Amino acid sequence: IMQRLEDTSTPVTVGLAILAYSLCSSTLLLANKMAIEYLPVPSVVSFIQIFTSAVAILVYKLLCGRNSVDGFEWNKMKAYSMYVVAFVAAIYANMQALANSNVETVIVFRACSPISVTIVEYFLMDRAWPNIRTMISLLLVACGAFMYCLSDSQFALGGMKAYSWVIAYFFLITFEMTYGKKLTSSVKMDSVWGPVLYCNTLAALPMFLLGYMNGDYDDINTRLEELPANGAMILLFSCIVGTLIGYTGWLCRGMVSATTYTLVGVVNKFLTVLLNAVIWDKHSSPFGIFAVCVCLLSGTLYQQSPRRDEARKGQPVVITQLAESSGVDLEKK
């Protein structure tokens, strides 16, 4: 199923998948914000969400039969383990970048990642080069992110150490997005829940160790015992949304290109920034809100680049005739 998603999906199903993923993404970011206010240890919250999701999918598999979710196979686990390593490494690099600089710096680099993913897709994944409209869209999103960060006086980098971590995060995100798309077409999965189960199961232990090495589990029993009912309900809600975002995320990833999926993630973050400012009345300046709107509107200009074989099939007849008369074999291009 996963291998055929991009070929069998219609514009309506793609739009619904993106909408579902965007809704889950924005909801999870806001839920995480509230959960961390009650349990201020992000790695522990992430581990609880990942572990809960894996258990929930295994229970679903047990109740609905083996065919409902892909079982564990060694070759598939090896393929997904590389993705999980990049995923956890990106989280660690993100934490280090935030510790050495600030969130605005990370936002700018994250917003530029669709451009690098486009380049990787063109050279390594047989995707056609984006048209002018798409390139303008990607550049405007990056510019909008830069404008947003300029609206905050905190935009600065704290030395070469900050540069090294944020650059590492940039390349890890690029690898994660492109390799994740590669998995959907190269690893046979009979259900969308399969990749979700593999990723959460493989990521649980590294995420736990990451938090343990940072000392996030010191006095964790006391923190959990003192967690109020409201905090527990919000944490449970974030676990439910975290499971759903795993499904909608891999569904969306299978239907669209790596660049499209990366751009959707960037736009979702700015949509959340806007919702955060509206709901919690944060201190975003009018210029900052304008910059966010630039990012969101620029994202609507984006057009997904087709695969090269599809691009060749869609070439005008005149071009085909000229190529044939000049002895150029378009199939070899």
Secondary structure in CASP SS format (residue, H / E / C, confidence):
PFRMAT SS
TARGET T0000
AUTHOR 0000-0000-0000
METHOD secondary structure of the structure
MODEL  1
I C 1.00
M H 1.00
Q H 1.00
R H 1.00
L H 1.00
E H 1.00
D H 1.00
T H 1.00
S C 1.00
T C 1.00
P H 1.00
V H 1.00
T H 1.00
V H 1.00
G H 1.00
L H 1.00
A H 1.00
I H 1.00
L H 1.00
A H 1.00
Y H 1.00
S H 1.00
L H 1.00
C H 1.00
S H 1.00
S H 1.00
T H 1.00
L H 1.00
L H 1.00
L H 1.00
A H 1.00
N H 1.00
K H 1.00
M H 1.00
A H 1.00
I H 1.00
E H 1.00
Y H 1.00
L C 1.00
P C 1.00
V C 1.00
P H 1.00
S H 1.00
V H 1.00
V H 1.00
S H 1.00
F H 1.00
I H 1.00
Q H 1.00
I H 1.00
F H 1.00
T H 1.00
S H 1.00
A H 1.00
V H 1.00
A H 1.00
I H 1.00
L H 1.00
V H 1.00
Y H 1.00
K H 1.00
L H 1.00
L H 1.00
C H 1.00
G C 1.00
R H 1.00
N H 1.00
S H 1.00
V C 1.00
D C 1.00
G C 1.00
F C 1.00
E C 1.00
W H 1.00
N H 1.00
K H 1.00
M H 1.00
K H 1.00
A H 1.00
Y H 1.00
S H 1.00
M H 1.00
Y H 1.00
V H 1.00
V H 1.00
A H 1.00
F H 1.00
V H 1.00
A H 1.00
A H 1.00
I H 1.00
Y H 1.00
A H 1.00
N H 1.00
M H 1.00
Q H 1.00
A H 1.00
L H 1.00
A H 1.00
N H 1.00
S C 1.00
N C 1.00
V H 1.00
E H 1.00
T H 1.00
V H 1.00
I H 1.00
V H 1.00
F H 1.00
R H 1.00
A H 1.00
C H 1.00
S H 1.00
P H 1.00
I H 1.00
S H 1.00
V H 1.00
T H 1.00
I H 1.00
V H 1.00
E H 1.00
Y H 1.00
F H 1.00
L H 1.00
M C 1.00
D C 1.00
R E 1.00
A C 1.00
W C 1.00
P C 1.00
N C 1.00
I H 1.00
R H 1.00
T H 1.00
M H 1.00
I H 1.00
S H 1.00
L H 1.00
L H 1.00
L H 1.00
V H 1.00
A H 1.00
C H 1.00
G H 1.00
A H 1.00
F H 1.00
M H 1.00
Y H 1.00
C H 1.00
L H 1.00
S C 1.00
D C 1.00
S C 1.00
Q C 1.00
F C 1.00
A C 1.00
L C 1.00
G C 1.00
G C 1.00
M H 1.00
K H 1.00
A H 1.00
Y H 1.00
S H 1.00
W H 1.00
V H 1.00
I H 1.00
A H 1.00
Y H 1.00
F H 1.00
F H 1.00
L H 1.00
I H 1.00
T H 1.00
F H 1.00
E H 1.00
M H 1.00
T H 1.00
Y H 1.00
G H 1.00
K H 1.00
K H 1.00
L H 1.00
T H 1.00
S H 1.00
S H 1.00
V C 1.00
K C 1.00
M C 1.00
D C 1.00
S C 1.00
V C 1.00
W H 1.00
G H 1.00
P H 1.00
V H 1.00
L H 1.00
Y H 1.00
C H 1.00
N H 1.00
T H 1.00
L H 1.00
A H 1.00
A H 1.00
L H 1.00
P H 1.00
M H 1.00
F H 1.00
L H 1.00
L H 1.00
G H 1.00
Y H 1.00
M H 1.00
N C 1.00
G C 1.00
D C 1.00
Y C 1.00
D C 1.00
D C 1.00
I H 1.00
N H 1.00
T H 1.00
R H 1.00
L H 1.00
E H 1.00
E C 1.00
L C 1.00
P C 1.00
A H 1.00
N H 1.00
G H 1.00
A H 1.00
M H 1.00
I H 1.00
L H 1.00
L H 1.00
F H 1.00
S H 1.00
C H 1.00
I H 1.00
V H 1.00
G H 1.00
T H 1.00
L H 1.00
I H 1.00
G H 1.00
Y H 1.00
T H 1.00
G H 1.00
W H 1.00
L H 1.00
C H 1.00
R H 1.00
G H 1.00
M H 1.00
V C 1.00
S C 1.00
A H 1.00
T H 1.00
T H 1.00
Y H 1.00
T H 1.00
L H 1.00
V H 1.00
G H 1.00
V H 1.00
V H 1.00
N H 1.00
K H 1.00
F H 1.00
L H 1.00
T H 1.00
V H 1.00
L H 1.00
L H 1.00
N H 1.00
A H 1.00
V H 1.00
I H 1.00
W H 1.00
D C 1.00
K C 1.00
H C 1.00
S C 1.00
S C 1.00
P H 1.00
F H 1.00
G H 1.00
I H 1.00
F H 1.00
A H 1.00
V H 1.00
C H 1.00
V H 1.00
C H 1.00
L H 1.00
L H 1.00
S H 1.00
G H 1.00
T H 1.00
L C 1.00
Y C 1.00
Q C 1.00
Q C 1.00
S C 1.00
P C 1.00
R E 1.00
R H 1.00
D H 1.00
E H 1.00
A H 1.00
R H 1.00
K H 1.00
G C 1.00
Q C 1.00
P C 1.00
V H 1.00
V H 1.00
I H 1.00
T H 1.00
Q H 1.00
L H 1.00
A H 1.00
E H 1.00
S H 1.00
S C 1.00
G C 1.00
V C 1.00
D C 1.00
L H 1.00
E H 1.00
K H 1.00
K C 1.00
END
